[in-house]
């Protein structure tokens, strides 16, 4: 009599949520706290962080910058949020990153970590356009992503590993094959979305997964009769 196959060991949901909290933050977004000093983030900034594991990152930045307004964390997929038992007060929403339930000009600083590789250029521009919409005049958006190397073999390996690692963005309209983009490519997408000032940031080191990263800062300059002359 043939024996039935032993099912693979399932990771308990509580353990999975724990990993997606502080441990994942410490490894995958390890230099994130440097944003506060690199961008001179002020305590009055209204912060927005997007991603399926956005609350821990929002809390880290808010605590580091001693932010006064409650930061907003947008969960961009349908998974239960990470363990948030030790987080400060965070306003948590669930929405697609290209359709944010926020008013125009309602935030000053937006963070988009490890998400853009899941979308083609058209969808990526739509997400960046939505960030542009919700940012106030002179608002800043920062994204970081895994960057391509000069080795096609290494890039193919990265694509395979990242695809096997699962989606990290919104469920709808995402690509199965990750797109690794250079700063020039990401800068063009940001320009197409309406951002006027685009530069790299020396955000490092990222501990896991090992490999090159690119960090892009995008500033919104939108002059109207209400904000003309404002800094």
N, C-alpha and C positions, 0 to 999 in steps of 0.2 A: 504494500500500500504506500503510495507516494505521500511524502510529507508536504504539507502546505508551506509555501514560502513565508519566511519571517518578515513582517512589514517593517519598513525603515523606521528608525527611532524618530518620533516627532518631538520637536522642541516645544515645551509647554508655553502657552500664550503669555503667562506672567513673565517667564524668562525672556521671551522675545521682546515684550514691551520694555523690560528693564534694559536690555541691550540697546534699544532704540532711544533711550534717554541719555543719561550722562556718559556711559561708556562709549557709545557711538559718537557723541559730540566731541569727546576728548581725543578720538582717533581720526575721524573723517573730517571734522571741522576744527582741528586742533589749534590753528592760529587765529580763530575768529575774534577773540577778545582784542587783538591788535587793531581791529577796525576803529575802535574808539579813539586811540591815539593817532592813527594814520589819517583819519578824516576829521579830527577835532570835533567829534560828536558832542553836542551840548546837552545838558540836562533837560532842556525844554523840547528836544526833538520828539516827534511822534513817529514811533518805529513800527515798521511792518516787516514780518519775516514770512516767507512762503516755503512750503514743503511739507511732506508727510510727517516729519519729525521736527517741526518748527518751534513748538513751545519751549524746549530746553535751550535752543539757541537764542530765542527772544529773551528768555530770562537771563541768560549769561550776559548779553549785550546791555540789557536794561540795568542789571546790577553793576556792571563795570562802569557804565557811563552815569550811574545814579539818575536815571531818567525819571522825570516827574509824571508825564502822561503814561497811562497804562499801555504797554506795547500790545500789538495785534499779531497773533499767530494764525495764519491761514493753513489749514490742513488740506492738502491738494489731492488726496486719494481717499478711498473708503475704509482703510484699515483703522482699527481702534488706535487712539493716540498713545504715545509712549507714556510710561509711568511718570506722572507729574506730581507725585506726593510731596516732593521737596522744592517745588517751584514757587516763586513769588506770584503775585496776582498777574494773570495774563488773560487778555480777551481772546478767546479761541473761536474761530469761524471755520466752516468747511465749505470750500468753493473751488471751482476750476480757476486756475491762475489767469485765464484770459477773460474771466467774467467775475470780477471781484465785487462783492456787495458793499462797496465803499463809495463815498461821495468824491467828486472831483476835488483835487487839491487837499485831501484830508490827511495826508501823511507827509513827513519831511525826509524820511530815510527808509529805503526798502532794501531787503537782502534776499537774494535768490541763489541758494547754494546747491550745486550739483543737480541741476534740473534741466538746463537747456539741451543737454545731449539727447534727451528723450523725444525731441520734436524736430521736424524738418524746418527749413528756413521760414516758410510761410507761417507756420504755427508759432515759431519762436518770435517772429516779429509781432504777431498779435499779442503775445504775452508781454513783450516789452512795451508795446503801445498801451496796454492796460496799466502797466506800472507808470508810464508817463502821465496817464490820465489822473491817477490817484495822488501823484506827487504834487506838492505845492511848488510855487515859483522858487527856483534855486534848490529844489529838492534833489536828493542824491539816491541813486540805486547802485548797488554793488552785487556782482555775481562772480562766482568762481566755479571752474569746471576742470575736468581732466583734459589736458592738452595733447595734441598729437606730437609724436617724436619724428625724427628724420628717418626712422626705420619702418618700412612698410610691414615687416614681419612683426615688430613689436606693436604696431598699431592694430594689426589683425588680432593679435593675442589680447590686447586691451579690449577690443570690441567684443570678443568671445567671452571674456571674463565678466565684463560689465553687463552683457546681455543675460548671462547665466545668473548674475546677482539679482536680477529682477528689476522691475520698474521702481523709480524713485520720484516720479512726478504724477501728474493727473492721469486717471485711467483712460480717458477718451483721447483718441487721435494721436496716440504716442507711437513711436517707431519701435519695432523689436530690436533693430540694430542701432546701437548708440552712435551718435555723430560727434566726432572729435574735431573741434574747431580751433583755429589759431586766433590770436588777438586781432589780426587784421579782419578775419571773417566775423568774429563777434562784434568788432567795432563797426563794421558795415551794417550789421543787423541793428545795432543800437542807433546808428545814424538814420537808417530807414524808418525806425520807430519814432523819430523826432528828437532824439537827444542831441544837444549841441556841443557838449564838452565830454570827451571820452578819453580815458587814460588807463594805464595799468597801475596796479598797486603791488608793492612787495610783500604780499601776505604769504608767510611761510614759517616753519615747515609743516606740510601736511603729512601726518604719520601713516595713514592707512586709507586706501590701498597705496602702495608705493608707486611713484610715477610723477611725471611733470604736471603742473597745474598752471592755469592762467586765471588771473583775477582782473576784473574790469570795473572801473568806476565810471558811471554815466551821470551827468548833471543835466537837469531840466532847466532851461531858460525860456520862460514863457511870459512875455511882457504884455500887460493889459493896462487899461486906464487905472485899475485898482492897485497894481503892484509896481508901476513905473517909479523908479527912484528908490525902491526898496533894495536892501543889501541881500 
